Amino acid sequence: AEGKRQAAEDYDSEILEITEDDAAWVLGKGGRTKLKIARVSKCDIELLEEGPKLEFTGTSKQRRRAMKYVRCVIAQRTGAVVVTDEDTADSCTVQKIPQEAVGFVTGKGGNFLRTLEDEYGTIMCFAEREGVELREDEMELLIFGDRAGRRGAQLSVLGVVETKVPGYFTDRWHKNGATFESKSDLTGDWGTATMELNQDELSYAIGSQGKTRKKLAKSSGCIVQYVGSIVFMSGTKRQRERAKEYLKMLLQQLEGPTWVEVRDRDDATSLEIPSDCVGYVTGRSRETLSMVEEQFGTLMFFMDKGGKEKEKESETLAIFGPLRARRGAELMIMSAVERKLHGYYTESLRDKKTNTKGFDTDRMTMEPEDLAYALGKEGSTRQKLAIA
């Protein structure tokens, strides 16, 4: 209560006068740049036509961050960005980049940096720090945002640099286990775990268009990125443990059938799928299963104890991830099976309303015409209800 009262007393507005050219630059295409600064700083920003002026509304820390980000954005329009130690002391990661990789990291028209900013909720720019002398073959990239966002963006940049200049970061990892993390971010049980993969493992762990890496990250809640052949996993101790375990589960599939006992786990669900429906649920080249994983942020695979067995009536699908994500994926798979084998799961089910607090499942039987209306075209109404 005391913290809320202090925050309320600290909440105010400030005005910054800028030029018309600066206003257009800060606004960005379709207002994207202004919205991005507001999102990263958690400060409301309005462009006032008279002046023109920018109005910042929020706590003093939010206003200070937003104004700092605006100054960095404006400076990029006219030349080099110059910052002070004070600018980089708060929610900022400073990463040295070899000169030969700067264009590669920036991308055409700054597209790669803008993509990372959108993906991780950060503000990024190359800058010079007052009083800091760099080697001629290096530049510094500043990454502003919260800890997880900054780390995700930083590791993505490290991966790109390593592609352009092999060994630039991995040589240091091999030498002393460097994880390139700011000491100020190492609070609580936050940290980074690493693991080196061979080429076959690396290709499998990345997946087509990086989809396997992304599902590992979403299902574990951990930041997962590959720098050369090294996997970097950043997050809390629990997140790192899960990411490492999930990765090992996937790699075991390269060697043969995999079985994980999920009964006593709080991060896993198992679902029996009739053998006749396994191909339907999986899809061609695993497309259907991958779509469900991507939609809900889960890791899913069929388990097999191996050995010679009689023809089975069903196969066990394992679903890993947070409770809500697992349940969403489980219900979508059950729905797919029901379309193929009507009544397989629902024949013995009755309406149910739970009284438990927190996350749970209620059931309601619907008439066919009501069901069609509640689903909507291509499931659009169902999705709208879920989001709401």
N, C-alpha and C positions, 0 to 999 in steps of 0.2 A: 504493500500500500504506500509505504514511504517512497519507494522507487518510482511508482506511478505518479505520485504527487510532484516529485522533483522533475520528472520528465515533462509533466504538464506545464510546470513553471518555466521550463527550458524551451518550450515550444514557441517559435516565433517566425517572423519573416524578415528577409533581407533583400535589398535591391542591388543589382550590379548593372551599371551602364555599359553598353557595348556598341560597336558600330554596326551598320546595316550589313556589311560584308560578314562580320563575325556572327551576326544573328542567323544568317542563312547557313553558315558553316555549322553552328551549334545545333540548329534545327535538324539539318540533314535531310536526306531524301525521304519524303513522306513523314517527317518528324521523328525518324528512327533514332538519330543520334541523341536528341533530347530525351526521348523515352528511355534509352539505354542508360544514360547518365542518371536519370531519376531512379531507375530500377537498382543500379549498383549502389548508389548513395543512400537509397531509401528516403529520398527527399522529394517533395513536390516541386516541380519547376514549371513556371509559366512565362511565356514570352509576351511582354507587354509592348504594344505597338508604339506607344509614346516613348520616344527616346532614340532607338528602342532600348528596352531594359529587360533584364531577367529577374524574376521574383522567385526566391528560394524559401520554401516553407517546411519547417521541421525542427528537430532538436538542434542545438548548437553543433554537435558532432556531425549530424547529417548535412547541415548547411555548409559546414566547413569542407566536408568531403566533396559535396556537389560543386562548390565553387572551385575547388582545386582541380577536379576533373574537367570542368569547363575551361579553365585556363590552359590546361594541357591540350585540349582539343583545339582551342583558338590558336595556340602557338604553332601547331602543325600546319596551319594555313600559310604562315609567313616564313617558316624556316625551322631551325633546330629548337627543340623543347629543352629548356633549362630548368632544373628543379633543385631544391635545397634538401638538406637532411631532414628537415621538418616535414617536407612533402612526402618523403619515403618512409617515415617512421610509423605511419598509421596504415594498416591494411594494404601493404605494398610488398611485392616480391621483385627483387632486382636480379635479372639474369644476364650474364655475359654471353654474347653471341659472336662467333667468328665473322669477320667482315665479309668473307666469301659466301656466307649463308644468309646474310641479312635480306637480300632480295628474295631469296627462296622462302624465308619466314614471313616476309611482308606480303608476298603474292602480288599479282597484277592489280594495280590500283588499290592496294591494301586489302584485297579480298580475303586472304587467308587469316589475317589478324581480325578482320571484322567477323569472319565465320566463328573463330574461337571466342570472340567477345559475346556473340549471340548464344553459343552453345553453353558457355560456362558462366555467363553473367558477370563479365569483367570489362574493364577499360584498359587498353594496351597501347603503348607507344614507345618508340625509341627515344631516348633522352640523354642529356648530359647532366651529371650531378656537379654542383658547385664544389670546387676543391678536390675533386676526384680525377686523377690522371689515369687514363687507360692506355694500353698498348695500341699502336696504330692499326693493328689487325683485329681489334675487337670493338664492339659497341654494346651498350647496355639497353636491355628491354625492360620496361617497367610494366608490371601487371597489378592493377588495382582491383580490389573486390574482397569478398569474404574468403576465409582460408581454403575451403574446399574448392571454390571456383578458381582461385589463383593457382592452386596446386594442379588442378586438371588442365588448365591452360598451359602452365609451365611444362608439364610432362609431355603435352602434345608438341610443344615447341622443341623440347629436347629430342623427341623422336624424329621430327623433321630435320633438325640440324644433323643428327647422326646419319641420316640418309644421305645428306649432302657432303658431310665431312666425317667419314667412318672413323670411329675411335675417339672422337672429340670428347665425348662423355663416358663411353664405356671403358676406355683405357683407365680412367680415374676410378671407375667402379671396380675394375679388376685389381687395381693397385691397393686401394684402401677402403673399398665398400662405400664410396661416396654416394649419397642420395640427393645432394643438391637442394637441401631443404633449409629454410630460414630458421635459425635457432628460436626466434621469437614465436614461431608457429608451433614449436614442440611443447605444448602444454597439455595437461591431462594425460590421457593414454593415446594421444594422436601420434602417429609415426608412419614409417614406410617399411614394408617388407619387399624383398627382391628375390628373383629366381632366374637362373639362366636356362634357356631352352635350346635344343638342337634345331636344325632347320625344319625337319618334319613336324616337330612339336610346335614350332613358331607359326608355321603356315596354318596348322589346324587350330591353334589358339586364337589367331587373329580372325580367321573365317572370311567368307566372302564379304567384301566391302566393310570389313571390320565388325561384322554383326556379332561374332562370337565374343569379341572383346567387350562390346557394348552390353551384351546380356550378362556377362560375368560381373560387370560393374553395377548394373541395375539390380540384379538379384542379391548381390552381397552388400550393396550400399557403399561399396568401396570404389575409390578412383583407381582404375586399371589402365595402364598404358605401357606400350612396348618401346623401349629405346634400344635400337639394334636388336640383339637377341636376349636382352634383359627385360624381364617383366617387373614393373614398378607398381606396387599396390599400397596406396596411401589412404589412411582413415583411422578410425578408432581400433583398438586391439581386436574387438569382436568382428569388425568389418574386415580387417586384414586376415584374420583366421579363416573367415568364411570364403573370402576371395581365393585364398591359397588352396583351401580344401576343394572348392568347386573346380578350380583349374586342374587339380590333380585328378578329380573324377573324370573330367573330360579327356585328359591325356591317357587315362587307363583304357579308354575305349579304343585307342589306337592299337592296343595289345590284345583286345578280345572282350568278351562279355563282362559287364560290370554289375555288381550288386551292392547296394547301400542299405543298411538297416535304418529305416526312417521312423520306426514306431515311437521312440522316445525323444525324437528331435523336435525343437520348436521352430525350425525353419524349413520343414519339409512335409509334403503330403504325398501319399501314394494313391493311385486310382487304377482299378482293374478295367482293362479295355478288352472287349471280346475280340478274339483273334481275327474274325472276319472283318473287323473295323479298323485294325491297326494301320493298314495301308491308306485308308480313307482319312484317318486322323492325322497321319504323318504327312501325306501329300507327296507330290512328285518332287524328288530331290529335297525332301523335308520342308517344302515351302509352307504347308499349313501349320505345322508345329512351330516353325520359326516365326510366322506371323503372330501366333498367340504369345510366344515368348516376348516378342518386340512390343506388342500392345500392352502387356501387363507387367513387363520387367521381371520375368522369371527365367529360370534355367530348367529345361525339361529333357528327359531322355527315358527310353525304355530300358528296364533293368532285366538282367538275365544271370542266373547263377551258374550258367554253363553246364557242361556235362550232357550226357545223352538222356533225353527225356521223351516220354510219349507226347504225341501231339497235344498241345495245350488248348484249353477252351478260351483262355484269356491271357493277356500279358500285362505286366505291371509298369505303369508310367509313373516316374518320380518327378515331382514338381518342387523346386527349391526357390525360396525368396521370402519376402515379408508376407504376413498372414493375408492381408487384403488382396495382394497380387496373386498369391497362390489360389485363393478361393475364386477369384475372377477367372483365372486360367482353367481351373478345375471345372467350373460351371460351363465354360465355353466348350471344353472338350466333351463334357457330358451331353451338351446340346447337340453337338455334331454326331455323337453315337446314337442319340435318340432319333435323329433324322434318318439314320441308316437302319436301326433296329428299334422301332417304336415300342416303348414300354420297358426297355432293358433296365433303366434306373428308376423310372417313375411309376411302374405298375403297382408297387406296394406303398407309395408315398401318399401322405394325407396332408391337408392344410396344417400349418403350424405357426404359432406366434410365440416367440420367446420373451422371457422377462429378465434375461440377463442384461447387465450393464456392459457397455462396450460393444465390440464387434461380434456379430452372430448372424444367423440366417433364419429368415421367416419364409414360409411357403404359402402360395395362394393359387388355387385352381381357377383357370379362366376358360370361358367359352371360346370356341375357335374364332368367331368374328371379333370378340374383344381382344384376343391375343394378337390377331393380325393388325388391329388398330394400335395396340400398345407397342408392337415391334416397329411399325413404321416402315417406310421404304428403305430397303437395304439395312434395316436395324437402326435407322437414324433416331427414332423416338426412344428406343431403348437406351441408346448412348446418351441422349439428352437427359433422360431420367437419372441415369447413373452419375453423370457429371453434376447435375443439380443436387 
